[in-house]
Protein backbone atom coordinates (compact mmCIF):
# COMPACT_ATOMS: atom_id res chain seq x y z
CA UNK A 1 0.00 0.00 0.00
CA UNK A 2 1.44 3.37 -0.95
CA UNK A 3 1.86 6.15 1.54
CA UNK A 4 -0.69 8.57 -0.09
CA UNK A 5 -3.34 5.88 0.25
CA UNK A 6 -2.31 5.25 3.83
CA UNK A 7 -2.54 8.98 4.55
CA UNK A 8 -6.00 9.08 3.04
CA UNK A 9 -7.17 6.21 5.23
CA UNK A 10 -5.70 7.80 8.34
CA UNK A 11 -7.27 11.16 7.57
CA UNK A 12 -10.72 9.71 6.98
CA UNK A 13 -10.60 7.60 10.14
CA UNK A 14 -9.37 10.45 12.26
CA UNK A 15 -12.32 12.57 11.14
CA UNK A 16 -14.83 10.20 12.74
CA UNK A 17 -17.36 12.21 14.68
CA UNK A 18 -16.85 12.08 18.46
CA UNK A 19 -19.51 10.11 20.28
CA UNK A 20 -21.03 10.82 23.65
CA UNK A 21 -22.12 8.08 26.01
CA UNK A 22 -24.95 8.54 28.45
CA UNK A 23 -26.13 6.23 31.18
CA UNK A 24 -29.39 5.99 33.09
CA UNK A 25 -30.20 8.96 35.27
CA UNK A 26 -29.02 8.09 38.73
CA UNK A 27 -29.98 10.98 40.95
CA UNK A 28 -33.26 12.34 42.18
CA UNK A 29 -32.07 15.86 41.39
CA UNK A 30 -31.44 15.01 37.75
CA UNK A 31 -27.69 14.51 38.12
CA UNK A 32 -26.34 11.16 37.04
CA UNK A 33 -24.31 8.58 38.85
CA UNK A 34 -22.03 8.55 35.82
CA UNK A 35 -21.90 11.88 34.03
CA UNK A 36 -21.93 11.87 30.20
CA UNK A 37 -18.49 10.69 29.23
CA UNK A 38 -18.02 13.48 26.72
CA UNK A 39 -14.42 13.86 27.71
CA UNK A 40 -13.64 10.30 26.66
CA UNK A 41 -13.39 11.40 23.04
CA UNK A 42 -12.67 15.09 23.44
CA UNK A 43 -10.81 15.29 20.14
CA UNK A 44 -10.85 12.68 17.42
CA UNK A 45 -7.34 13.49 16.28
CA UNK A 46 -5.65 14.22 19.60
CA UNK A 47 -2.24 12.67 20.05
CA UNK A 48 -1.73 14.22 23.47
CA UNK A 49 -0.60 11.39 25.73
CA UNK A 50 -1.89 12.72 29.05
CA UNK A 51 -5.24 13.66 27.53
CA UNK A 52 -5.76 10.19 26.12
CA UNK A 53 -4.51 8.54 29.29
CA UNK A 54 -7.13 10.55 31.18
CA UNK A 55 -9.85 9.43 28.77
CA UNK A 56 -8.77 5.83 29.15
CA UNK A 57 -8.82 6.15 32.94
CA UNK A 58 -12.33 7.62 32.80
CA UNK A 59 -13.48 4.72 30.65
CA UNK A 60 -11.90 2.14 32.95
CA UNK A 61 -13.65 3.76 35.93
CA UNK A 62 -16.91 3.68 34.01
CA UNK A 63 -16.53 -0.01 33.25
CA UNK A 64 -15.63 -0.69 36.89
CA UNK A 65 -18.88 0.94 37.98
CA UNK A 66 -20.74 -1.20 35.45
CA UNK A 67 -19.31 -4.28 37.15
CA UNK A 68 -20.84 -3.09 40.44
CA UNK A 69 -24.03 -1.96 38.73
CA UNK A 70 -26.52 -3.89 40.86
CA UNK A 71 -25.29 -3.00 44.36
CA UNK A 72 -24.86 0.59 43.16
CA UNK A 73 -28.45 0.62 42.02
CA UNK A 74 -29.51 -0.36 45.54
CA UNK A 75 -27.49 2.54 46.92
CA UNK A 76 -29.06 4.93 44.44
CA UNK A 77 -32.57 3.82 45.37
CA UNK A 78 -31.77 4.27 49.06
CA UNK A 79 -30.38 7.79 48.54
CA UNK A 80 -33.38 8.72 46.38
CA UNK A 81 -35.69 7.71 49.23
CA UNK A 82 -33.61 9.78 51.66
CA UNK A 83 -34.25 12.81 49.50
CA UNK A 84 -37.91 12.25 48.73
CA UNK A 85 -39.00 10.97 52.15
CA UNK A 86 -36.52 12.41 54.64
CA UNK A 87 -35.45 15.59 52.79
CA UNK A 88 -31.76 14.76 52.62
CA UNK A 89 -29.99 17.54 50.74
CA UNK A 90 -26.29 17.15 49.97
CA UNK A 91 -23.49 15.05 48.49
CA UNK A 92 -22.55 11.41 49.10
CA UNK A 93 -19.46 9.47 48.02
CA UNK A 94 -18.66 5.80 48.63
CA UNK A 95 -15.31 4.27 47.67
CA UNK A 96 -13.79 0.82 47.99
CA UNK A 97 -10.10 -0.02 47.79
CA UNK A 98 -9.27 3.53 46.78
CA UNK A 99 -11.76 3.69 43.90
CA UNK A 100 -14.89 5.83 43.85
CA UNK A 101 -17.85 3.56 43.09
CA UNK A 102 -20.76 5.78 44.09
CA UNK A 103 -21.18 9.53 44.01
CA UNK A 104 -24.41 11.53 44.01
CA UNK A 105 -25.34 15.14 44.61
CA UNK A 106 -28.92 15.26 45.80
CA UNK A 107 -31.27 18.20 46.12
CA UNK A 108 -30.67 21.90 45.69
CA UNK A 109 -28.04 24.43 46.74
CA UNK A 110 -30.78 26.42 48.42
CA UNK A 111 -33.68 24.16 49.53
CA UNK A 112 -36.05 27.00 48.73
CA UNK A 113 -35.08 27.12 45.06
CA UNK A 114 -34.50 24.70 42.19
CA UNK A 115 -30.80 24.99 41.42
CA UNK A 116 -29.26 21.54 41.72
CA UNK A 117 -26.19 20.88 43.86
CA UNK A 118 -23.04 20.39 41.77
CA UNK A 119 -19.86 18.49 42.52
CA UNK A 120 -17.90 21.75 42.87
CA UNK A 121 -20.19 23.26 45.51
CA UNK A 122 -18.40 23.58 48.84
CA UNK A 123 -19.70 22.71 52.31
CA UNK A 124 -18.58 23.97 55.70
CA UNK A 125 -16.89 20.88 57.14
CA UNK A 126 -17.49 21.91 60.76
CA UNK A 127 -15.53 19.56 63.06
CA UNK A 128 -14.33 17.42 60.15
CA UNK A 129 -11.90 20.37 59.83
CA UNK A 130 -10.08 19.21 62.98
CA UNK A 131 -8.18 16.47 61.15
CA UNK A 132 -6.54 19.10 58.94
CA UNK A 133 -5.42 21.08 61.98
CA UNK A 134 -4.02 17.89 63.51
CA UNK A 135 -2.26 17.06 60.23
CA UNK A 136 -0.65 20.51 60.21
CA UNK A 137 0.70 19.88 63.72
CA UNK A 138 1.99 16.44 62.68
CA UNK A 139 3.71 17.89 59.62
CA UNK A 140 5.54 20.40 61.83
CA UNK A 141 6.44 17.50 64.12
CA UNK A 142 7.68 15.51 61.11
CA UNK A 143 9.84 18.50 60.13
CA UNK A 144 11.31 18.68 63.62
CA UNK A 145 9.77 22.08 64.42
CA UNK A 146 7.85 20.98 67.52
CA UNK A 147 7.43 18.08 69.89
CA UNK A 148 4.04 16.65 70.77
CA UNK A 149 4.80 16.95 74.48
CA UNK A 150 5.83 20.59 74.29
CA UNK A 151 3.74 22.95 76.39
CA UNK A 152 1.51 25.31 74.42
CA UNK A 153 3.06 28.23 76.33
CA UNK A 154 6.37 27.52 74.57
CA UNK A 155 4.85 28.95 71.40
CA UNK A 156 2.05 31.21 72.67
CA UNK A 157 3.27 33.75 75.20
CA UNK A 158 -0.24 35.05 75.87
CA UNK A 159 -1.77 31.62 76.49
CA UNK A 160 -2.95 31.77 80.13
CA UNK A 161 -3.10 28.03 80.90
CA UNK A 162 0.01 26.29 82.15
CA UNK A 163 1.10 22.65 81.79
CA UNK A 164 -1.09 21.95 78.75
CA UNK A 165 0.81 20.06 76.07
CA UNK A 166 0.17 19.81 72.36
CA UNK A 167 -0.76 16.16 72.92
CA UNK A 168 -3.36 17.20 75.51
CA UNK A 169 -4.90 19.55 72.94
CA UNK A 170 -4.94 16.92 70.19
CA UNK A 171 -6.59 14.26 72.39
CA UNK A 172 -9.17 16.60 74.02
CA UNK A 173 -7.79 16.09 77.51
CA UNK A 174 -6.65 19.68 78.14
CA UNK A 175 -9.55 20.87 80.29
CA UNK A 176 -9.78 24.20 78.47
CA UNK A 177 -13.00 26.24 78.86
CA UNK A 178 -15.34 26.98 75.95
CA UNK A 179 -14.11 29.89 73.81
CA UNK A 180 -17.53 30.19 72.13
CA UNK A 181 -19.16 31.11 75.43
CA UNK A 182 -16.44 33.68 75.99
CA UNK A 183 -17.02 35.27 72.56
CA UNK A 184 -20.81 35.28 72.87
CA UNK A 185 -20.71 37.00 76.27
CA UNK A 186 -17.65 39.25 76.04
CA UNK A 187 -16.82 40.17 72.43
CA UNK A 188 -17.82 43.69 71.45
CA UNK A 189 -16.14 44.06 68.07
CA UNK A 190 -18.07 44.74 64.85
CA UNK A 191 -16.50 41.71 63.14
CA UNK A 192 -16.17 38.21 64.60
CA UNK A 193 -12.85 37.66 66.41
CA UNK A 194 -10.15 35.74 64.54
CA UNK A 195 -7.78 33.34 66.29
CA UNK A 196 -5.40 36.04 67.50
CA UNK A 197 -8.20 38.22 68.87
CA UNK A 198 -9.84 35.24 70.55
CA UNK A 199 -6.57 34.22 72.18
CA UNK A 200 -6.14 37.75 73.53
CA UNK A 201 -9.69 37.70 74.89
CA UNK A 202 -9.11 34.39 76.68
CA UNK A 203 -5.90 35.75 78.16
CA UNK A 204 -7.82 38.77 79.39
CA UNK A 205 -10.71 36.75 80.86
CA UNK A 206 -8.59 33.92 82.31
CA UNK A 207 -11.63 31.67 82.69
CA UNK A 208 -11.44 28.72 85.06
CA UNK A 209 -10.18 25.49 83.46
CA UNK A 210 -12.55 22.53 83.70
CA UNK A 211 -9.99 20.12 85.15
CA UNK A 212 -6.27 19.43 85.54
CA UNK A 213 -4.63 18.81 82.13
CA UNK A 214 -4.63 15.14 81.20
CA UNK A 215 -7.00 14.01 83.93
CA UNK A 216 -10.15 13.56 81.83
CA UNK A 217 -11.61 13.60 78.30
CA UNK A 218 -13.76 16.56 77.30
CA UNK A 219 -14.32 17.32 73.61
CA UNK A 220 -12.86 20.78 73.11
CA UNK A 221 -13.24 23.18 70.21
CA UNK A 222 -11.01 25.55 72.14
CA UNK A 223 -8.14 23.08 72.01
CA UNK A 224 -8.17 22.95 68.24
CA UNK A 225 -8.25 26.70 67.75
CA UNK A 226 -5.21 26.84 70.05
CA UNK A 227 -3.50 24.19 67.89
CA UNK A 228 -4.21 26.30 64.80
CA UNK A 229 -2.67 29.28 66.60
CA UNK A 230 0.47 27.23 67.28
CA UNK A 231 0.69 26.29 63.60
CA UNK A 232 0.48 29.96 62.65
CA UNK A 233 3.09 30.98 65.23
CA UNK A 234 5.67 28.38 64.14
CA UNK A 235 5.10 28.68 60.39
CA UNK A 236 4.58 32.47 60.40
CA UNK A 237 1.57 31.83 58.16
CA UNK A 238 -2.16 31.85 58.67
CA UNK A 239 -3.72 28.41 59.01
CA UNK A 240 -5.31 29.06 55.61
CA UNK A 241 -1.99 29.73 53.87
CA UNK A 242 -0.24 26.86 55.62
CA UNK A 243 -2.87 24.27 54.71
CA UNK A 244 -3.13 25.60 51.17
CA UNK A 245 0.61 25.36 50.50
CA UNK A 246 1.31 22.13 52.38
CA UNK A 247 -1.82 20.08 51.72
CA UNK A 248 -4.52 21.51 49.46
CA UNK A 249 -2.35 22.44 46.47
CA UNK A 250 -0.03 19.40 46.61
CA UNK A 251 -3.08 17.10 46.74
CA UNK A 252 -4.89 19.03 43.98
CA UNK A 253 -7.77 19.84 46.31
CA UNK A 254 -8.96 22.68 44.09
CA UNK A 255 -12.21 23.32 45.95
CA UNK A 256 -10.93 23.30 49.53
CA UNK A 257 -10.05 26.37 51.58
CA UNK A 258 -10.28 27.95 55.01
CA UNK A 259 -13.21 30.34 55.25
CA UNK A 260 -12.45 34.00 55.87
CA UNK A 261 -15.46 36.06 57.05
CA UNK A 262 -13.73 39.23 55.83
CA UNK A 263 -13.78 37.98 52.24
CA UNK A 264 -16.72 37.80 49.87
CA UNK A 265 -18.44 34.41 49.78
CA UNK A 266 -17.48 32.39 46.69
CA UNK A 267 -20.15 31.50 44.15
CA UNK A 268 -19.85 27.77 44.95
CA UNK A 269 -19.92 28.20 48.73
CA UNK A 270 -23.13 26.79 50.12
CA UNK A 271 -25.09 28.28 53.00
CA UNK A 272 -26.51 26.25 55.86
CA UNK A 273 -30.29 26.02 56.32
CA UNK A 274 -32.72 25.08 59.04
CA UNK A 275 -36.31 24.01 58.52
CA UNK A 276 -39.09 26.11 60.04
CA UNK A 277 -42.53 24.59 59.51
CA UNK A 278 -42.84 23.90 55.79
CA UNK A 279 -40.04 26.19 54.71
CA UNK A 280 -36.30 26.72 55.20
CA UNK A 281 -34.34 29.71 56.41
CA UNK A 282 -30.66 30.33 55.80
CA UNK A 283 -28.45 30.48 58.88
CA UNK A 284 -26.28 33.62 58.99
CA UNK A 285 -22.63 33.60 60.01
CA UNK A 286 -22.17 33.96 63.76
CA UNK A 287 -19.75 35.65 66.09
CA UNK A 288 -17.82 32.37 66.26
CA UNK A 289 -17.22 32.03 62.53
CA UNK A 290 -13.97 34.03 62.60
CA UNK A 291 -12.12 31.39 64.64
CA UNK A 292 -10.73 28.45 62.67
CA UNK A 293 -8.95 25.19 63.42
CA UNK A 294 -11.89 23.60 65.16
CA UNK A 295 -14.04 24.25 62.06
CA UNK A 296 -13.96 26.70 59.16
CA UNK A 297 -12.72 24.58 56.24
CA UNK A 298 -14.94 24.28 53.16
CA UNK A 299 -14.61 21.38 50.76
CA UNK A 300 -16.33 18.84 48.47
CA UNK A 301 -16.73 15.07 48.65
CA UNK A 302 -14.21 14.64 45.82
CA UNK A 303 -11.57 16.73 47.53
CA UNK A 304 -12.14 14.89 50.80
CA UNK A 305 -11.65 11.63 48.94
CA UNK A 306 -8.27 12.92 47.70
CA UNK A 307 -7.45 13.84 51.28
CA UNK A 308 -8.47 10.42 52.54
CA UNK A 309 -6.29 8.74 49.90
CA UNK A 310 -3.31 10.83 50.93
CA UNK A 311 -3.70 9.46 54.46
CA UNK A 312 -3.84 5.85 53.34
CA UNK A 313 -0.95 6.29 50.89
CA UNK A 314 1.24 8.47 53.17
CA UNK A 315 1.55 11.08 50.43
CA UNK A 316 2.64 13.91 52.76
CA UNK A 317 2.84 12.53 56.28
CA UNK A 318 5.04 9.45 56.61
CA UNK A 319 3.57 6.25 58.01
CA UNK A 320 5.34 6.47 61.36
CA UNK A 321 4.07 9.99 62.05
CA UNK A 322 0.58 9.40 60.68
CA UNK A 323 0.14 6.24 62.77
CA UNK A 324 0.12 8.45 65.86
CA UNK A 325 -3.10 10.10 64.65
CA UNK A 326 -4.94 6.78 64.81
CA UNK A 327 -3.90 5.76 68.32
CA UNK A 328 -6.34 6.38 71.18
CA UNK A 329 -5.24 9.00 73.68
CA UNK A 330 -4.65 8.24 77.36
CA UNK A 331 -5.41 10.20 80.49
CA UNK A 332 -2.90 10.61 83.32
CA UNK A 333 -4.18 7.46 85.01
CA UNK A 334 -3.90 5.41 81.80
CA UNK A 335 -7.57 5.39 80.82
CA UNK A 336 -8.01 5.05 77.05
CA UNK A 337 -9.68 7.89 75.15
CA UNK A 338 -11.63 7.06 71.94
CA UNK A 339 -9.98 9.91 70.05
CA UNK A 340 -6.67 10.15 68.24
CA UNK A 341 -5.33 13.31 66.62
CA UNK A 342 -8.27 14.85 64.75
CA UNK A 343 -10.10 11.51 64.41
CA UNK A 344 -12.61 9.61 66.48
CA UNK A 345 -11.85 5.90 66.87
CA UNK A 346 -14.44 3.18 67.25
CA UNK A 347 -14.23 -0.59 67.40
CA UNK A 348 -17.11 -1.94 65.30
CA UNK A 349 -18.36 -5.52 65.41
CA UNK A 350 -16.76 -6.24 62.03
CA UNK A 351 -14.36 -3.37 61.47
CA UNK A 352 -12.23 -0.69 63.08
CA UNK A 353 -13.78 2.67 62.23
CA UNK A 354 -11.81 5.90 61.86
CA UNK A 355 -14.14 8.84 61.45
CA UNK A 356 -15.26 12.32 62.34
CA UNK A 357 -18.65 14.01 62.18
CA UNK A 358 -19.24 17.72 61.84
CA UNK A 359 -22.20 19.89 62.90
CA UNK A 360 -22.30 23.65 62.43
CA UNK A 361 -24.98 26.14 61.39
CA UNK A 362 -27.06 23.78 59.26
CA UNK A 363 -24.17 21.66 57.96
CA UNK A 364 -24.10 17.97 58.92
CA UNK A 365 -21.13 15.93 57.69
CA UNK A 366 -19.10 12.80 58.14
CA UNK A 367 -15.93 11.22 56.76
CA UNK A 368 -15.58 7.53 57.63
CA UNK A 369 -13.06 4.84 56.82
CA UNK A 370 -13.94 1.25 57.66
CA UNK A 371 -10.60 -0.50 57.94
CA UNK A 372 -11.54 -4.16 57.52
CA UNK A 373 -13.29 -3.85 54.14
CA UNK A 374 -11.49 -0.65 53.06
CA UNK A 375 -14.71 1.29 52.54
CA UNK A 376 -14.72 5.09 52.65
CA UNK A 377 -17.99 6.98 53.11
CA UNK A 378 -18.22 10.77 52.84
CA UNK A 379 -21.47 12.67 53.42
CA UNK A 380 -21.88 16.44 53.30
CA UNK A 381 -25.23 18.18 53.77
CA UNK A 382 -26.48 21.73 54.34
CA UNK A 383 -30.10 21.53 55.54
CA UNK A 384 -29.74 20.44 59.18
CA UNK A 385 -30.25 16.76 58.29
CA UNK A 386 -30.12 14.92 61.61
CA UNK A 387 -29.46 11.30 60.67
CA UNK A 388 -25.94 11.37 59.22
CA UNK A 389 -24.70 8.53 61.44
CA UNK A 390 -27.68 6.28 60.63
CA UNK A 391 -27.29 6.96 56.91
CA UNK A 392 -23.57 6.19 57.09
CA UNK A 393 -24.26 2.88 58.78
CA UNK A 394 -26.87 1.94 56.19
CA UNK A 395 -24.53 2.83 53.32
CA UNK A 396 -21.87 0.69 54.93
CA UNK A 397 -24.29 -2.22 55.11
CA UNK A 398 -25.18 -1.76 51.44
CA UNK A 399 -21.50 -1.53 50.50
CA UNK A 400 -20.92 -5.02 51.85
CA UNK A 401 -22.61 -6.28 48.66
CA UNK A 402 -19.52 -5.05 46.80
CA UNK A 403 -17.62 -8.09 48.07
CA UNK A 404 -19.98 -10.34 46.12
CA UNK A 405 -18.95 -8.59 42.89
CA UNK A 406 -15.33 -7.89 43.78
CA UNK A 407 -13.73 -10.87 42.03
CA UNK A 408 -16.01 -10.34 39.02
CA UNK A 409 -14.95 -6.68 38.77
CA UNK A 410 -11.29 -7.66 39.00
CA UNK A 411 -11.88 -10.29 36.29
CA UNK A 412 -13.33 -7.70 33.91
CA UNK A 413 -10.55 -5.21 34.65
CA UNK A 414 -7.83 -7.73 33.90
CA UNK A 415 -9.30 -9.67 30.98
CA UNK A 416 -9.45 -9.01 27.25
CA UNK A 417 -12.79 -7.26 27.14
CA UNK A 418 -13.14 -7.89 23.39
CA UNK A 419 -13.17 -11.67 23.78
CA UNK A 420 -16.86 -11.88 24.65
CA UNK A 421 -17.24 -15.60 24.08
CA UNK A 422 -14.34 -16.48 26.34
CA UNK A 423 -15.59 -14.07 28.99
CA UNK A 424 -18.98 -15.76 29.04
CA UNK A 425 -17.35 -19.17 29.42
CA UNK A 426 -15.50 -17.93 32.48
CA UNK A 427 -18.73 -16.89 34.18
CA UNK A 428 -19.05 -20.32 35.75
CA UNK A 429 -16.48 -19.05 38.27
CA UNK A 430 -18.93 -16.45 39.59
CA UNK A 431 -21.82 -18.51 40.92
CA UNK A 432 -22.92 -15.81 43.39
CA UNK A 433 -23.93 -13.52 40.53
CA UNK A 434 -26.95 -14.37 38.33
CA UNK A 435 -25.66 -15.20 34.86
CA UNK A 436 -28.08 -12.76 33.25
CA UNK A 437 -26.56 -9.94 35.31
CA UNK A 438 -22.97 -10.78 34.47
CA UNK A 439 -23.67 -11.29 30.74
CA UNK A 440 -25.47 -7.93 30.58
CA UNK A 441 -22.55 -6.18 32.31
CA UNK A 442 -19.92 -7.78 30.09
CA UNK A 443 -21.74 -6.97 26.86
CA UNK A 444 -22.31 -3.35 27.84
CA UNK A 445 -18.71 -2.89 29.01
CA UNK A 446 -17.33 -4.42 25.82
CA UNK A 447 -19.58 -2.23 23.66
CA UNK A 448 -18.49 0.93 25.44
CA UNK A 449 -14.84 -0.06 25.32
CA UNK A 450 -15.01 -0.83 21.63
CA UNK A 451 -16.82 2.41 20.81
CA UNK A 452 -14.15 4.38 22.66
CA UNK A 453 -11.27 2.68 20.88
CA UNK A 454 -12.68 1.56 17.53
CA UNK A 455 -10.69 3.96 15.40
CA UNK A 456 -7.42 2.83 16.95
CA UNK A 457 -8.36 -0.83 16.68
CA UNK A 458 -9.16 -0.30 13.01
CA UNK A 459 -5.78 1.32 12.49
CA UNK A 460 -3.98 -1.42 14.37
CA UNK A 461 -5.31 -4.18 12.14
CA UNK A 462 -4.95 -2.40 8.79
CA UNK A 463 -2.68 -4.20 6.35
CA UNK A 464 -0.12 -1.48 5.79
CA UNK A 465 3.53 -1.57 4.86
CA UNK A 466 4.69 0.33 7.95
CA UNK A 467 2.71 -1.27 10.77
CA UNK A 468 5.16 0.10 13.32
CA UNK A 469 3.92 3.67 12.82
CA UNK A 470 0.28 2.67 13.26
CA UNK A 471 0.93 0.46 16.27
CA UNK A 472 3.06 3.16 17.89
CA UNK A 473 0.15 5.61 17.66
CA UNK A 474 -2.25 3.02 19.03
CA UNK A 475 -0.03 2.14 21.96
CA UNK A 476 0.67 5.78 22.82
CA UNK A 477 -3.06 6.38 23.15
CA UNK A 478 -4.12 3.21 24.95
CA UNK A 479 -1.21 2.05 27.11
ChimeraX attribute file (.defattr): number of C-alpha atoms within 10 A of each C-alpha:
attribute: neighborCount
match mode: 1-to-1
recipient: residues
	/A:1	9
	/A:2	9
	/A:3	11
	/A:4	9
	/A:5	11
	/A:6	15
	/A:7	11
	/A:8	11
	/A:9	13
	/A:10	16
	/A:11	12
	/A:12	9
	/A:13	17
	/A:14	17
	/A:15	12
	/A:16	12
	/A:17	10
	/A:18	16
	/A:19	15
	/A:20	14
	/A:21	15
	/A:22	12
	/A:23	12
	/A:24	10
	/A:25	13
	/A:26	21
	/A:27	20
	/A:28	19
	/A:29	19
	/A:30	13
	/A:31	18
	/A:32	17
	/A:33	20
	/A:34	21
	/A:35	15
	/A:36	13
	/A:37	17
	/A:38	14
	/A:39	19
	/A:40	23
	/A:41	21
	/A:42	15
	/A:43	17
	/A:44	15
	/A:45	14
	/A:46	12
	/A:47	13
	/A:48	11
	/A:49	14
	/A:50	11
	/A:51	17
	/A:52	21
	/A:53	16
	/A:54	14
	/A:55	21
	/A:56	21
	/A:57	14
	/A:58	15
	/A:59	19
	/A:60	16
	/A:61	17
	/A:62	19
	/A:63	22
	/A:64	22
	/A:65	22
	/A:66	21
	/A:67	29
	/A:68	22
	/A:69	19
	/A:70	17
	/A:71	19
	/A:72	23
	/A:73	14
	/A:74	15
	/A:75	22
	/A:76	19
	/A:77	13
	/A:78	15
	/A:79	23
	/A:80	21
	/A:81	14
	/A:82	16
	/A:83	17
	/A:84	13
	/A:85	9
	/A:86	13
	/A:87	16
	/A:88	23
	/A:89	25
	/A:90	28
	/A:91	25
	/A:92	23
	/A:93	22
	/A:94	26
	/A:95	18
	/A:96	20
	/A:97	11
	/A:98	16
	/A:99	15
	/A:100	18
	/A:101	23
	/A:102	22
	/A:103	25
	/A:104	27
	/A:105	29
	/A:106	26
	/A:107	27
	/A:108	18
	/A:109	26
	/A:110	20
	/A:111	22
	/A:112	12
	/A:113	9
	/A:114	11
	/A:115	12
	/A:116	19
	/A:117	24
	/A:118	18
	/A:119	18
	/A:120	16
	/A:121	21
	/A:122	27
	/A:123	27
	/A:124	32
	/A:125	29
	/A:126	25
	/A:127	25
	/A:128	26
	/A:129	24
	/A:130	28
	/A:131	23
	/A:132	23
	/A:133	28
	/A:134	25
	/A:135	21
	/A:136	24
	/A:137	24
	/A:138	24
	/A:139	21
	/A:140	16
	/A:141	15
	/A:142	17
	/A:143	10
	/A:144	9
	/A:145	12
	/A:146	20
	/A:147	15
	/A:148	16
	/A:149	12
	/A:150	15
	/A:151	19
	/A:152	24
	/A:153	17
	/A:154	12
	/A:155	16
	/A:156	15
	/A:157	9
	/A:158	14
	/A:159	18
	/A:160	16
	/A:161	19
	/A:162	12
	/A:163	15
	/A:164	22
	/A:165	20
	/A:166	24
	/A:167	22
	/A:168	28
	/A:169	28
	/A:170	28
	/A:171	30
	/A:172	27
	/A:173	28
	/A:174	30
	/A:175	25
	/A:176	25
	/A:177	20
	/A:178	17
	/A:179	20
	/A:180	16
	/A:181	11
	/A:182	16
	/A:183	18
	/A:184	13
	/A:185	8
	/A:186	12
	/A:187	17
	/A:188	11
	/A:189	10
	/A:190	7
	/A:191	14
	/A:192	21
	/A:193	21
	/A:194	17
	/A:195	20
	/A:196	14
	/A:197	15
	/A:198	23
	/A:199	22
	/A:200	15
	/A:201	18
	/A:202	20
	/A:203	15
	/A:204	12
	/A:205	12
	/A:206	13
	/A:207	15
	/A:208	10
	/A:209	13
	/A:210	13
	/A:211	15
	/A:212	15
	/A:213	22
	/A:214	23
	/A:215	17
	/A:216	21
	/A:217	22
	/A:218	16
	/A:219	18
	/A:220	20
	/A:221	22
	/A:222	23
	/A:223	26
	/A:224	28
	/A:225	26
	/A:226	27
	/A:227	25
	/A:228	24
	/A:229	25
	/A:230	22
	/A:231	26
	/A:232	20
	/A:233	14
	/A:234	14
	/A:235	15
	/A:236	11
	/A:237	13
	/A:238	16
	/A:239	25
	/A:240	19
	/A:241	16
	/A:242	16
	/A:243	22
	/A:244	19
	/A:245	11
	/A:246	13
	/A:247	22
	/A:248	21
	/A:249	13
	/A:250	13
	/A:251	17
	/A:252	13
	/A:253	19
	/A:254	15
	/A:255	21
	/A:256	24
	/A:257	19
	/A:258	21
	/A:259	21
	/A:260	16
	/A:261	17
	/A:262	9
	/A:263	7
	/A:264	8
	/A:265	12
	/A:266	10
	/A:267	8
	/A:268	15
	/A:269	17
	/A:270	19
	/A:271	21
	/A:272	25
	/A:273	24
	/A:274	18
	/A:275	14
	/A:276	8
	/A:277	6
	/A:278	5
	/A:279	10
	/A:280	16
	/A:281	16
	/A:282	17
	/A:283	15
	/A:284	12
	/A:285	13
	/A:286	12
	/A:287	18
	/A:288	21
	/A:289	20
	/A:290	20
	/A:291	29
	/A:292	28
	/A:293	28
	/A:294	27
	/A:295	28
	/A:296	26
	/A:297	25
	/A:298	20
	/A:299	23
	/A:300	25
	/A:301	27
	/A:302	21
	/A:303	20
	/A:304	20
	/A:305	22
	/A:306	15
	/A:307	19
	/A:308	18
	/A:309	17
	/A:310	15
	/A:311	17
	/A:312	13
	/A:313	13
	/A:314	15
	/A:315	14
	/A:316	16
	/A:317	21
	/A:318	14
	/A:319	13
	/A:320	10
	/A:321	15
	/A:322	19
	/A:323	14
	/A:324	13
	/A:325	22
	/A:326	17
	/A:327	18
	/A:328	18
	/A:329	24
	/A:330	21
	/A:331	18
	/A:332	12
	/A:333	9
	/A:334	10
	/A:335	13
	/A:336	14
	/A:337	19
	/A:338	17
	/A:339	25
	/A:340	23
	/A:341	28
	/A:342	24
	/A:343	26
	/A:344	21
	/A:345	21
	/A:346	15
	/A:347	11
	/A:348	11
	/A:349	7
	/A:350	10
	/A:351	14
	/A:352	15
	/A:353	20
	/A:354	19
	/A:355	21
	/A:356	21
	/A:357	21
	/A:358	20
	/A:359	20
	/A:360	18
	/A:361	20
	/A:362	23
	/A:363	25
	/A:364	28
	/A:365	30
	/A:366	22
	/A:367	23
	/A:368	23
	/A:369	23
	/A:370	20
	/A:371	14
	/A:372	11
	/A:373	17
	/A:374	12
	/A:375	22
	/A:376	27
	/A:377	25
	/A:378	24
	/A:379	25
	/A:380	27
	/A:381	29
	/A:382	29
	/A:383	27
	/A:384	22
	/A:385	21
	/A:386	16
	/A:387	12
	/A:388	19
	/A:389	15
	/A:390	10
	/A:391	16
	/A:392	20
	/A:393	13
	/A:394	13
	/A:395	20
	/A:396	20
	/A:397	12
	/A:398	15
	/A:399	24
	/A:400	14
	/A:401	15
	/A:402	21
	/A:403	14
	/A:404	16
	/A:405	20
	/A:406	14
	/A:407	14
	/A:408	20
	/A:409	20
	/A:410	12
	/A:411	17
	/A:412	20
	/A:413	15
	/A:414	9
	/A:415	11
	/A:416	12
	/A:417	19
	/A:418	15
	/A:419	10
	/A:420	14
	/A:421	9
	/A:422	12
	/A:423	19
	/A:424	14
	/A:425	9
	/A:426	11
	/A:427	16
	/A:428	11
	/A:429	10
	/A:430	15
	/A:431	9
	/A:432	10
	/A:433	15
	/A:434	10
	/A:435	14
	/A:436	8
	/A:437	12
	/A:438	22
	/A:439	15
	/A:440	12
	/A:441	22
	/A:442	20
	/A:443	16
	/A:444	15
	/A:445	23
	/A:446	18
	/A:447	14
	/A:448	16
	/A:449	18
	/A:450	15
	/A:451	16
	/A:452	20
	/A:453	16
	/A:454	14
	/A:455	17
	/A:456	19
	/A:457	15
	/A:458	13
	/A:459	20
	/A:460	19
	/A:461	11
	/A:462	13
	/A:463	10
	/A:464	16
	/A:465	12
	/A:466	12
	/A:467	13
	/A:468	11
	/A:469	12
	/A:470	19
	/A:471	17
	/A:472	11
	/A:473	15
	/A:474	19
	/A:475	11
	/A:476	14
	/A:477	21
	/A:478	14
	/A:479	9
